[in-house]
Amino acid sequence: MTSTANGAEPILADVESSRTLVQFWDDSIAWISNHSVEVLIASGIAVGIVFGLLFIRRVGVRLCRKEDHTGWRTIVGRAVSKTSTFFMVMVAARLVAGYAEAPPLVFRTIAFLFTISAVLQFAVWAREIVLGMIERRAGSDDYHGEAIGNAMGIIRLLVSFAVFAIAGVVVLDNLGVNITGLVAGLGIGGIAIGMAAKGVFEDLFAALSILFDKPFRRGDAIKWDSTGGGTVESIGLKTTRIRAVSGEEIVVSNANLLNKELHNMTRLHRRRYTLTFGVVYSTPADDCSRIPDIAREEIEGLKKCHFLRCGMTGFGVNGLEFEAQFDVLSGDFETAFATRNAACMALLSRFDKEKIVFANPATIAPPPKPTEELWAAAKQG
């Protein structure tokens, strides 16, 4: 008897399904017959909506062909071009069912399909807009597109997973499924994955921070703390590669690099230099009082140079000490170096004409004798 009962369950299920389909068909025919005018009016409006949505999608496809692939028009156009035909049909069907008072079974079926299509369609739109915003932010001329090219694969995967996971949960919730356990499971699973790959995700999000915040870009000369620096050669998902001044390549993890105090030397608008020099004590007081004016005249005569101040700073061991400060109005190191050299040569030439003598530098103490010589001298003494 047990086998007979178990064997009868599929048969009963098939019969019930057949009855549901037959009832759905009969209700649909009766609804159309009894509300033919309302159905025709709603169908006409629905057809117009479908053609309108098709036209909008067509416009979106044209916007995607623009040369500016990261512009807002292209982003919106790419999202609109992903509008599915099934979603359009379900929007029209939902309108007809609501306006023409469809039977409960027909209305529930259309509402069920409309809910699924709407949630998935909004997920696709959200995915395209988010990815477009990321490409717009990270694929600018400042980065020459190299970082976004490396990161786009994993970013696309993460965004797609997050968006469609949320869409799936929303669909199940609208269908009456208890999603508490599912959400808890996803949360626990996400925490476990995050803890297992903590270092990878730290560097990944640090790379995204570099892309969005843009503290530096490829080709920038940077230095951090007092331990290192160089020119940025590439920005990857986990590490940034920097070419040091001494020639070697430095590989620093993105998270570690962002935790340091960074100095971007390429973005300097001006460089300040201080020239320290001295003149002999025999220099007359009148000549000493003219030195600031002489420094002003010579430094202001140079290109891309802004004189700040010059004056006597003290009485040194070997002469009267002076200091001149000026800004080079350029962030380029070669230009600044050449300008500082020109300032030094201009002062040297002018002091030679004015018969102002520079003081000799402090005498450097000789290096200590080797230990063996010290022992030999001690023995002889």
Steps between C-alpha positions, in 0.01 A plus 500: 500500500792733574643466153156567354465819706851619407437427138173691509659825625662596165178415321303725733754779452473470124124508519508808723738678261279415207197634679686822580599548137147427383359744753754763394403455136127509571533807721706677235246429224208608721683816605578601143140429394342696785741794496586519132478881485723554803745239375519664156555847649764375742664293225524807278661698778728207577612475138576870504705458819692210346582701188599794719736282702643352179566852372671597826715186480591594144608843615709337774677285241585812299634675808735206558667573167631838614876547506496597868459154654506634857254788460170511686302470177684184409450356848126565494477380141678176584261435787192578289626280216494203740121522539361155418203435275350267760489786750324721245239230432441443870455875559233500229334185637498641854332814372233302313433270797461792741285717276267228373447327838651161416391186691698428819693206354594692185588812698721305743682331214565829320602671825739212577672527160501880515668498842777269382561693178495840677744399774743342253472798266573748778798284601635518144453877490669545838790279392561696181477838672736398782755356258469808280562730796807297597637518146427873485678565828799271453543506123575872471800657334674526837542123506524433126261207555769257623362444849139457397611250237663286768217534751191487280475121488478446874295818550245376246482165679452656845238749381309234306498263795385769744225639273352166397523360852290792622263450205459131584422577862242763395332256259477228763365746755228618259404140430436439869813294572652533848841648421623546857712185491631581151608851599666366815682237296621756248618723783692222674648385170607852414667544839685170462624588152599848614703367792669235286602750234550800727833603354384464141187705560697769686730548201206478258303773677819702534540474121143623458578785739797596282275489193229718653693734731800527263781590740743422216502362147742321273803717431474702822807541720403419857672445832372367830622557854877520486561146376433496128375659184516492123289513186175300480519251213180298545201471732367146539227332699733400783824695459639823361836487324733797545834566330742636759745780425785251541351281225346203678129418489309530827185289539270626775159359593220749441372483858848556644563789261179683588576466872809717452526876470541550126663799332413544131791698361353517149208716608719778632402841367821655628822397672661709774875524531725658760851611411733530797829685449747712691731796439829579671505715814699767320201582279388861563167552669367694201570205271335263746188718506484485118516120481119447541431748218764334282342158560155640419618654171678188381233247603204701373674521162471123453207334323243311708657631816335691787726669752386481864761643734869533572687615808779443745438211737799504731870523568665178398838352583645592162286797393173688501215261418219589255196318375292553182162334442314476170236288327534334161156521337508151350441150628750349258815394683734564205368854457532569873853358509609713205343811653678448831829460312431822310431682828829383646695601190330841489595573862853376441544727197345803670710462817811477283409831333421666833828373650314320776700199617331180608614350829692174499292199615567351839805283513407134489674293768724225358372145535625306804802274457444126468502299821836336415671839466355614831639188672840555337509862613405398855779242513759751376383749766 
